[in-house]
Amino acid sequence: MGGALYQYTGAGSVVTPLDVTGRGIIEGIYFGANATTTSSSIQLIIDGVTIYSDSSLNNIITQGYSPIGGAYVNYADAMSTTTGAIVPFNTGFSVSISCNINAWFSYKYYLT
């Protein structure tokens, strides 16, 4: 099982904090920030196919990206809630992120 909170410090660069090989289940992915942002992006690739790619959210302090599972995190008002999901992968998956400031990326998955 993998699950963690990763601090993004890429200063606008695209980084891939999660690159998993094998078979398993993804339960949740969330990317947000605890300060006002002006640009951000996230890309999720499962079994070699881009499943989710978004760069539409400018300010992710009050909303973030949650391509798998449900997450609402509002750092400005100190509110959060999450819901798990079950998304299988057969050969692997990766997540790439970027943001103009330091941000937070969290995930949970199991290898089977």
C-alpha positions, 0 to 999 in steps of 0.5 A, a space after each residue: 500500500 502507498 499513501 502519503 502527503 507530498 510537499 510540492 516545491 517545484 516553483 512552477 516546474 512539472 514534477 512526477 511525485 508518483 510513478 507506480 509500476 504493477 497492478 492495483 487499486 487507486 483510492 484517492 488523489 488530491 492536489 491543493 495549496 494553502 496559499 493563493 495560487 495563480 497557476 497549477 496543473 495535474 495529469 493522471 496516466 493509468 496503464 499508458 492512457 491519459 485519464 485526467 489532465 487539467 490546468 483550469 484552476 488558477 487559485 487552488 487555496 479554496 478548491 483543488 484537483 481531485 481526479 480520483 475520489 472526492 475531496 474538498 479542501 478549503 485551506 482559507 476556511 480550514 475545512 476538508 472532507 474526502 471520499 475514497 474510490 476504487 480505480 483499478 490499474 493493470 500495468 501502472 500509473 503516474 501523476 504529474 503536477 505543477 503550481 506557481 507556489 509550494 503546494 500539497 499532493 496526497 494519494 492512496 493506492 494498493 498493489 495487488 
